[in-house]
Amino acid sequence: MTSQVYVALRVPANPLRAFEAFTDEIALWWQPSRLFQLTPRGDGRLAFEPGVDGRLMSTFENGEEFEIG
């Protein structure tokens, strides 16, 4: 038996503001989880680099960075 869960959320924001909140403020809402761990050592602090070719980076407390995408 396979189960699927779909979640939809409507927010009172225009698409540009929603995208900015998703990318600029990812460290405020991303909740680290062992199920979706981004690096072997955990997640660190997530941040998107600004600009068209910006990367998604995880920065650990010791300053080490890990490129996610």
Rosetta blueprint (number, residue, H / E / L):
1 M L
2 T L
3 S L
4 Q L
5 V L
6 Y L
7 V L
8 A L
9 L L
10 R L
11 V L
12 P L
13 A L
14 N L
15 P H
16 L H
17 R H
18 A H
19 F H
20 E H
21 A H
22 F H
23 T H
24 D H
25 E L
26 I H
27 A H
28 L H
29 W H
30 W L
31 Q L
32 P L
33 S L
34 R L
35 L L
36 F L
37 Q L
38 L L
39 T L
40 P L
41 R L
42 G L
43 D L
44 G L
45 R E
46 L E
47 A E
48 F E
49 E L
50 P L
51 G L
52 V L
53 D L
54 G L
55 R L
56 L E
57 M E
58 S E
59 T E
60 F L
61 E L
62 N L
63 G L
64 E L
65 E E
66 F E
67 E E
68 I L
69 G L
